[in-house]
Amino acid sequence: MVVGSNFGRDKHPAWSGNLLKNPEAEVSFRGRTVPVTARLLDDAERAEIWPRLLEVWPVYDRYAGRVTRQLRVFRLTPRG
């Protein structure tokens, strides 16, 4: 999961718009690059996962409280 919080700024981060237009991406973590497909979660999926995301990074709640937009949450699925 990745969250387009943009630190609670008014606009969505540019990378989240890029994923909407082209969900094929690569994620690099600890020296390993993995090709993924991103999918924006629907409202029900987002509501289900949101508490778990707050466990990992509680500040997301503060970011969400600063803006009128809904923070985009994407599920990244490894390809191939």
N, C-alpha and C positions, 0 to 999 in steps of 0.2 A: 504494500500500500504506500502511496505517496500522497501528500496533502499540499494543495496549492494555497498555502496560507498567505504568502507574500508579507509575512510578519504583521498581518492585520492592516495592510494598506488597502485603499479603496479599490484598486484594480487587481484583477487576477494576474498572477505571474505569467510572463510571456511563454515560458515553457509549457504551461498547462494548455494554452491555446494551440501551441504546436502539436501537443498530443491529441487534441480534438481533431485537428486536420490530418495528422498522420500518426496513428497509434503505434507504428513500428518504431522502436527505440532501442537504445543500449544503455545498460546500467553498469557502472563501474563501482566495485566495492572491494576493498582490501586487495587491490592488484588484479582482480578478476573482472573481466567484462562479459556480460551476459546479454544476448539479444532478447528483448521482451516485446509483448504486445500490451498496450495500455487500454483499459476500459473504464470510462467514467461510471461510478456507481450511481444507481438510481436512488431515490429518496429512502426507500425501505432498506436497501443494502447499507446505505450510508448511516442510517439511524442505528442499525445493528452493530456496525463496526466502530462507530464514534466513541463509545465508552472505552474500548480497547486502545484506541489511538490516544485518548487522554491519559491512560495509564502509562504509556510510553513517553508522551510529551504533553504534560498538563497545560502548557502555555497555549496550545491550540484553542482552548476554551476562551482565553483572554483575547486572542486574535479574532475569533469569531464574534465576540462581543463588541468589537470596535467597528465592524462593517455591516452594511445592509446586505451585501452579497453573501451567497452560501459558498463556503470554502469547498473547492473541488477536491474530491477524493477519487483517486484512480487505483484500480487493482492492476498490478503488473504481473503478467503470466509469461514465464520463460518460453521462448520459441525453440523448436527443433530439439 
